[in-house]
């Protein structure tokens, strides 16, 4: 993700060399080489870093300049900045109450605007995440006007405010926020301090050079004061959305529209902090006209984005597919899940069920929790999945190779000892999994000791043990001491090494899973037009009491 800069493709079929952005490898190499040279140069502080303890530093890069200073220096600097702002704005102290109200209303109005639009898109129109394929620019196009609409509309609800008082209030709020955050050792107070300095200088220039009277604000004051915030805000918006927009495709059923909309509103207020005083420069009649225009833009945006498909060939929907062969019940199921909250997934699942499931059997939604063992191969990421389950027909003549004595997937207790006095049981759990990789066992117990580490949970809990050996390593053991003498129910599951599609599609002998995957993958590509990327795994599962 960090290297490629395009996490839409992260762990997907198109995560290939030809899709890496041009210049990334060179930039990565240059940055790495520069770091290595710096920390290995003569006089490097690397050998003494551990002796110095934790360093509290504020550091940032802005317009190719790297700046670093201590938290102590930051507190002094931000405190002096607050004092300077108070001194520079003393002439409008009387109007700052309404100015602070107007500034606060602007931020709250912006948040209300984007979240109301999110409700309209997701709940009313059923078109959530319609911006996904368009990246951060699409998010800005949809939620930017809504944020502006909310900010301007809020000014119609507050008392008429003096323009300069509103300007001074923004300056005061920024400097106060920077100082208070730094006092509690939150280094991000820097984000409020950086815009404060140019705004303060602009205000001083306004009062002594740019205007004839101190009650006026020159347009040049806005130009000078906005130079740093708009540059800083643009960098924050692009970098943040570049991470969060693709991330919404694997965050589960979180309110993605509300998340990205709120980010646009908050970061937008950082980029355009002087929007509120500028609105009061022209009076409420002009603000009403701006609100009307923005309202029309928002409605048009809704119509445009409602017609968009959230996914395309390079920004695909992630579909997780498990063909589970249960050696305990002899049942076969197809498990389907997605990691996003975009609309249309239930319909896709039902179409798959109609095409590949047992006759008369509809797909059923499944609750995802720690006891859903069907998705243990993806645990703990499975917590973000929205799963369905489809009953599959089984050939009456099919005999699973994992039920034969010599190749069985089995769990057995070795050297099993009971301590009735202490109420404990100690044993070695032997897991035999020929032909299976990334096996997972899940069980409930109060484990006192085990060979995994020295600190098992000090209570009765759900445990998942994942083993990452490759094909050829068929057996592993775990020594356990549990606070009970009763038998323990174990659930086990593993991935068939030869049943991962498309990685193993060249394997000549295909079992039920691969036969299904070949048909399902082609069906998905044709039905969805290449907008779905499916991870297909054939698994063997079961349960046993040991």
C-alpha positions in Angstrom: 0.0 0.0 0.0 2.6 2.5 1.1 5.0 1.8 -1.8 2.5 1.4 -4.7 0.3 4.3 -3.6 -2.7 2.5 -5.0 -4.2 0.2 -2.4 -7.3 -0.6 -4.6 -5.2 -3.5 -5.9 -3.8 -4.6 -2.6 -3.9 -8.4 -2.4 -5.9 -8.7 -5.5 -5.3 -10.3 -8.9 -4.2 -7.1 -10.5 -1.6 -6.4 -7.8 1.0 -6.9 -10.5 4.3 -5.2 -11.6 2.7 -3.7 -14.6 0.2 -1.8 -12.4 2.8 -0.2 -10.1 2.9 3.5 -10.7 5.8 4.7 -12.8 8.8 5.9 -10.7 7.7 4.2 -7.5 10.6 1.7 -7.3 13.1 4.5 -8.0 11.6 6.8 -5.4 11.5 3.9 -2.9 15.1 3.1 -3.5 16.3 6.6 -3.2 14.4 7.2 0.0 15.7 3.9 1.5 19.3 4.7 0.5 19.1 8.2 2.0 17.9 6.8 5.3 20.6 4.1 5.4 23.3 6.6 4.6 22.0 9.0 7.3 21.8 6.4 10.1 25.2 4.8 9.3 27.1 8.0 8.8 29.9 9.1 11.1 28.4 10.8 14.1 25.0 9.1 13.8 23.0 9.1 16.9 21.7 5.6 16.2 24.0 3.8 18.8 22.7 6.1 21.6 19.0 6.2 20.7 18.0 3.5 23.2 19.8 5.4 26.0 18.0 8.6 25.4 14.5 7.2 26.2 11.4 8.4 24.4 11.8 11.6 22.5 8.8 14.0 22.2 9.2 15.8 19.0 7.1 17.8 16.6 8.2 17.2 13.0 6.8 17.9 9.6 7.6 18.4 6.0 6.1 21.3 4.1 6.9 22.4 0.6 10.1 20.3 0.7 11.3 21.8 4.0 11.7 19.5 7.0 11.2 21.1 10.4 11.6 19.5 13.8 11.5 20.8 17.4 10.7 19.5 20.9 7.4 19.5 22.6 8.7 22.0 25.1 9.7 24.4 22.3 6.2 23.9 20.8 4.4 24.8 24.0 6.4 28.1 24.2 6.0 28.8 20.5 2.2 28.1 20.5 1.7 30.1 23.7 3.5 33.1 22.3 1.4 32.7 19.2 -1.8 32.8 21.3 -0.6 35.9 23.1 0.2 37.6 19.8 -3.2 36.8 18.4 -5.0 38.2 21.5 -2.9 41.4 21.2 -3.5 41.8 17.5 -7.3 41.3 17.8 -8.0 43.4 20.8 -9.8 46.0 18.7 -12.6 43.6 17.9 -12.9 41.7 21.2 -16.5 42.9 21.6 -17.6 41.2 18.4 -15.8 38.0 18.9 -18.7 36.3 20.6 -20.8 36.4 17.5 -17.6 35.7 15.5 -16.9 32.5 17.4 -20.6 31.5 17.1 -20.4 32.0 13.3 -17.1 30.0 13.0 -18.5 27.1 15.1 -21.7 27.1 13.1 -19.7 27.0 9.9 -18.0 23.8 10.9 -21.1 22.2 12.3 -23.1 23.2 9.2 -20.5 21.6 7.0 -20.6 18.3 9.0 -24.4 18.3 8.9 -24.4 18.9 5.1 -22.1 16.0 4.2 -23.8 13.6 6.6 -27.3 14.5 5.4 -26.1 13.9 1.8 -24.6 10.6 3.0 -28.0 9.5 4.3 -29.7 10.5 1.1 -27.2 8.6 -1.1 -27.1 5.4 1.1 -30.5 5.1 2.7 -32.9 7.1 0.4 -31.4 6.4 -3.0 -29.6 3.1 -2.1 -26.5 4.3 -3.9 -23.9 4.3 -1.2 -20.2 4.2 -2.2 -21.0 5.5 -5.7 -17.7 7.5 -5.5 -15.5 4.4 -4.8 -14.1 3.9 -8.3 -13.5 7.6 -8.8 -11.0 7.8 -5.9 -10.5 10.9 -3.8 -11.4 13.3 -6.6 -14.9 11.7 -6.9 -15.3 12.0 -3.1 -14.4 15.7 -3.3 -16.8 16.3 -6.2 -19.7 14.7 -4.4 -19.2 15.9 -0.8 -17.2 19.1 -1.4 -20.3 21.2 -2.5 -22.4 19.7 0.3 -19.8 20.8 2.9 -19.8 24.3 1.4 -23.6 24.3 1.3 -23.7 23.4 5.0 -21.1 26.0 5.9 -22.8 28.9 4.0 -26.4 27.9 5.0 -25.4 27.9 8.7 -24.5 31.6 8.4 -28.1 32.4 7.6 -29.0 31.1 11.1 -26.5 33.1 13.1 -26.7 36.9 13.9 -25.1 39.3 11.5 -21.4 39.3 12.2 -18.7 41.8 11.6 -16.4 40.5 8.9 -13.2 41.4 10.8 -14.6 40.0 14.1 -15.2 36.7 12.3 -11.7 36.7 10.8 -10.2 37.4 14.3 -12.4 34.6 15.8 -11.0 32.1 13.4 -7.5 33.2 14.2 -8.2 33.0 17.9 -9.8 29.5 17.7 -6.9 28.2 15.7 -4.2 29.5 18.0 -6.1 28.4 21.1 -6.6 24.9 19.7 -2.9 24.6 18.9 -1.8 25.7 22.4 -4.3 23.5 24.3 -3.5 20.4 22.2 0.2 20.9 22.7 -0.3 21.4 26.5 -1.7 17.9 26.6 1.1 16.6 24.5 -0.8 16.1 21.3 1.6 17.0 18.5 -1.1 17.5 15.9 -1.7 20.9 17.4 0.7 21.9 14.7 -2.1 21.6 12.1 -3.8 24.6 13.8 -0.6 26.6 14.4 0.7 26.5 10.8 -2.3 28.5 9.5 -2.1 30.9 12.4 1.2 32.5 11.6 0.4 33.7 8.0 -3.1 34.8 9.1 -1.6 36.8 12.0 1.0 38.5 9.7 -1.8 39.2 7.1 -4.0 40.8 9.7 -1.1 43.1 10.9 -0.3 44.0 7.3 -4.0 44.7 6.8 -4.2 47.1 9.7 -1.0 49.0 9.0 -0.5 48.9 5.2 -3.3 47.4 3.1 -6.3 49.4 4.4 -7.0 52.9 5.5 -9.0 52.0 8.5 -8.5 49.0 10.9 -12.2 48.1 10.6 -11.8 47.0 7.0 -10.3 43.8 5.5 -8.5 43.9 2.2 -8.9 41.1 -0.3 -5.1 40.8 -0.3 -5.4 39.9 3.4 -7.4 36.8 2.4 -5.0 36.0 -0.4 -2.0 36.1 2.0 -3.7 34.4 4.9 -5.1 31.6 2.8 -1.8 30.7 1.0 -0.5 28.3 3.7 -3.9 26.8 4.8 -5.0 25.9 1.3 -1.7 24.3 0.5 -1.6 22.4 3.8 -5.2 21.5 3.5 -4.9 20.2 0.0 -2.0 17.9 1.0 -4.0 16.7 4.0 -7.1 16.0 2.0 -5.3 14.1 -0.8 -3.1 12.0 1.4 -5.9 11.2 3.8 -8.5 10.3 1.2 -6.0 8.4 -0.8 -5.7 6.0 2.1 -9.3 6.0 3.4 -11.2 5.8 0.1 -9.7 2.4 -1.0 -9.8 1.3 2.6 -13.6 1.5 2.7 -13.6 -1.4 0.3 -12.3 -3.7 3.1 -13.8 -2.2 6.3 -17.0 -4.2 6.3 -20.4 -2.6 6.7 -19.1 0.6 8.3 -20.9 3.8 7.2 -18.4 4.6 4.5 -20.3 7.5 3.0 -20.4 9.2 6.5 -16.7 8.5 7.0 -15.4 10.1 3.8 -18.0 12.9 3.9 -16.9 13.8 7.5 -13.2 13.7 6.4 -14.0 16.2 3.5 -15.8 18.5 5.9 -13.2 18.5 8.6 -10.2 18.7 6.3 -11.9 21.2 4.1 -12.3 23.5 7.1 -8.5 23.2 7.4 -8.0 24.2 3.8 -10.6 27.1 3.8 -10.7 28.4 7.3 -11.6 31.9 6.2 -14.7 31.0 4.3 -17.0 32.2 7.1 -15.6 35.7 7.4 -15.5 36.0 3.6 -19.2 35.1 3.5 -20.0 37.9 5.9 -18.2 40.4 3.7 -21.1 40.5 1.3 -24.1 40.1 3.6 -26.9 37.6 3.9 -28.6 38.4 0.6 -25.4 37.3 -1.2 -25.1 34.2 1.1 -28.7 33.2 0.2 -27.8 33.3 -3.5 -24.7 31.2 -2.9 -26.8 28.7 -0.9 -29.3 28.4 -3.8 -26.5 27.8 -6.3 -24.8 25.2 -4.1 -28.1 23.5 -3.4 -28.6 23.1 -7.2 -25.0 21.7 -7.6 -25.6 19.2 -4.8 -28.9 17.9 -6.4 -27.1 17.6 -9.7 -24.3 15.7 -8.0 -26.8 13.3 -6.4 -28.3 12.5 -9.8 -24.9 12.0 -11.5 -23.5 9.8 -8.7 -26.7 7.8 -8.3 -26.2 6.6 -11.9 -22.6 5.5 -11.3 -21.5 1.9 -10.5 -19.3 1.9 -7.4 -16.9 -0.5 -9.1 -15.0 -0.8 -12.4 -12.3 -3.1 -13.8 -9.4 -1.3 -11.9 -11.4 -0.5 -8.8 -13.1 -3.9 -8.1 -15.4 -5.3 -5.5 -13.7 -7.8 -3.3 -15.6 -11.1 -3.2 -14.4 -13.8 -0.8 -15.4 -17.4 -1.6 -14.8 -20.6 0.4 -15.9 -24.0 -0.8 -16.1 -25.9 2.5 -16.1 -29.6 2.6 -17.1 -30.7 6.1 -15.6 -34.2 6.9 -17.7 -34.4 10.1 -21.2 -33.9 8.5 -20.2 -34.8 4.9 -21.9 -31.6 3.7 -20.5 -29.1 1.2 -21.3 -25.4 1.4 -20.3 -22.3 -0.6 -19.5 -19.4 1.6 -19.6 -15.9 0.1 -18.7 -12.6 1.7 -17.7 -9.1 0.9 -15.7 -6.5 2.8 -17.6 -3.4 1.8 -21.0 -1.9 2.4 -21.9 -1.1 -1.2 -25.4 -2.0 -2.4 -26.2 -5.0 -4.5 -24.3 -7.8 -2.7 -27.4 -9.7 -1.5 -28.7 -9.8 -5.1 -25.4 -11.1 -6.4 -25.4 -13.8 -3.8 -28.9 -14.9 -4.7 -27.9 -15.0 -8.4 -25.0 -17.2 -7.5 -27.2 -19.4 -5.4 -29.7 -19.8 -8.2 -26.9 -20.8 -10.7 -24.8 -23.0 -8.5 -26.6 -24.0 -5.3 -28.9 -27.0 -4.5 -32.3 -26.8 -6.1 -34.8 -24.9 -3.9 -32.1 -23.7 -1.5 -31.7 -20.0 -1.1 -28.5 -18.4 0.3 -28.8 -17.4 3.9 -27.2 -14.6 5.7 -24.8 -15.7 8.5 -23.9 -13.9 11.7 -20.2 -13.1 11.8 -18.5 -13.5 15.2 -15.6 -15.4 16.8 -17.6 -18.6 16.7 -18.2 -18.6 13.0 -15.6 -21.2 12.1 -16.4 -21.2 8.4 -14.3 -18.1 7.9 -11.4 -19.0 10.3 -8.9 -19.1 7.4 -9.3 -15.3 7.2 -9.5 -14.7 11.0 -9.2 -12.0 12.3 -9.9 -10.1 9.1 -13.1 -12.1 8.9 -14.6 -9.7 11.5 -15.0 -7.2 8.6 -16.9 -9.6 6.3 -20.6 -9.7 5.5 -21.2 -13.5 4.9 -23.7 -15.7 3.2 -24.0 -19.5 3.1 -25.2 -21.7 0.2 -25.9 -25.4 0.4 -24.2 -27.3 -2.4 -25.2 -30.6 -4.0 -22.8 -33.5 -3.3 -22.1 -36.4 -5.7 -23.4 -39.6 -3.9 -20.3 -41.4 -5.1 -17.8 -38.8 -3.8 -15.5 -40.0 -1.0 -13.4 -37.3 0.6 -9.7 -38.1 0.8 -9.6 -36.4 4.2 -11.8 -39.1 5.7 -9.5 -42.0 4.7 -7.4 -43.3 7.7 -4.0 -42.6 6.0 -4.8 -39.0 4.8 -7.4 -37.9 7.4 -7.6 -34.4 8.7 -7.5 -35.3 12.4 -6.9 -33.9 15.9 -5.9 -36.2 18.7 -4.7 -35.9 22.3 -1.3 -37.4 23.2 0.1 -37.9 26.7 -3.3 -36.9 28.2 -3.1 -36.4 32.0 -5.8 -35.4 34.5 -5.1 -33.7 37.8 -8.3 -34.2 39.8 -7.0 -32.3 42.8 -6.0 -29.2 40.9 -8.9 -29.6 38.4 -6.6 -29.3 35.5 -5.8 -31.3 32.4 -2.5 -31.4 30.4 -2.1 -32.9 27.0 -0.3 -32.5 23.7 -2.7 -31.8 20.8 -1.5 -33.4 17.6 -2.9 -31.9 14.4 -2.5 -34.0 11.2 -3.4 -32.2 8.0 -2.0 -33.8 4.9 -2.4 -31.7 1.7 -3.8 -28.8 3.7 -2.1 -25.4 4.5 -2.9 -22.5 6.8 -4.9 -24.7 9.1 -6.8 -23.1 11.9 -8.1 -24.7 15.1 -10.6 -22.9 17.3 -11.8 -23.9 20.8 -13.1 -22.5 24.1 -11.1 -23.0 27.2 -9.3 -21.4 30.1 -5.7 -22.1 29.1 -3.2 -22.0 32.0 -0.1 -22.9 29.9 0.7 -23.6 26.3 3.7 -23.7 24.0 2.7 -20.7 22.0 3.9 -18.1 24.5 4.1 -17.5 28.2 0.9 -15.4 28.5 -2.3 -17.1 27.5 -5.5 -15.2 28.4 -6.1 -15.4 32.1 -9.8 -16.4 31.7 -12.1 -18.7 29.8 -11.9 -17.5 26.2 -12.2 -18.3 22.6 -8.9 -19.3 21.0 -7.8 -19.4 17.4 -4.5 -21.1 16.5 -3.3 -20.5 13.0 -0.5 -22.6 11.5 1.4 -21.2 8.5 3.3 -24.2 7.2 3.4 -25.0 3.5 2.6 -28.3 1.8 4.9 -31.1 3.0 4.6 -30.2 6.7 1.6 -32.4 7.6 1.7 -32.4 11.4 2.2 -30.1 14.3 1.7 -30.2 18.0 0.7 -27.9 20.9 1.2 -28.6 24.6 -1.8 -27.4 26.6 -2.7 -27.1 30.3 -6.3 -26.2 30.8 -8.3 -25.3 33.9 -10.8 -28.1 33.5 -10.8 -31.9 33.3 -13.7 -32.0 30.7 -13.2 -32.9 27.0 -12.8 -29.9 24.7 -14.7 -29.3 21.4 -12.3 -28.3 18.6 -13.3 -26.9 15.3 -10.7 -27.2 12.5 -10.3 -26.0 9.0 -7.6 -25.8 6.4 -7.0 -24.7 2.8 -6.5 -27.4 0.1 -3.1 -26.6 -1.4 -4.3 -27.7 -4.8 -7.7 -25.9 -4.6 -6.9 -22.2 -4.8 -8.3 -20.5 -7.9 -6.8 -19.2 -10.1 -3.3 -20.0 -8.7 -3.8 -23.7 -9.0 -6.0 -23.9 -12.1 -3.2 -25.8 -14.0 -3.5 -28.8 -11.6 -4.8 -31.7 -13.8 -6.9 -33.5 -11.1 -9.6 -31.2 -9.9 -11.8 -31.9 -6.9 -15.3 -30.6 -6.3 -14.0 -27.2 -5.2 -11.9 -26.5 -8.3 -14.5 -27.8 -10.7 -17.0 -25.3 -9.1 -14.5 -22.4 -9.1 -13.7 -22.8 -12.8 -17.4 -22.3 -13.6 -18.1 -19.7 -11.0 -15.1 -17.5 -11.9 -16.1 -17.4 -15.6 -19.7 -16.7 -14.6 -18.6 -13.8 -12.3 -16.5 -12.2 -15.0 -19.3 -12.4 -17.6 -22.1 -11.3 -15.2 -20.3 -8.4 -13.5 -18.2 -7.2 -16.5 -15.0 -7.7 -14.6 -15.9 -5.4 -11.7 -15.6 -8.2 -9.1 -12.3 -9.7 -7.9 -12.9 -13.1 -6.3 -10.6 -14.9 -3.9 -11.6 -18.6 -4.2 -10.4 -21.1 -1.7 -11.3 -24.8 -1.3 -11.3 -25.8 2.4 -11.7 -28.9 4.5 -13.3 -28.5 7.9 -14.8 -30.5 10.7 -15.2 -30.7 14.5 -14.1 -33.2 17.1 -14.3 -33.5 20.9 -10.8 -34.2 22.4 
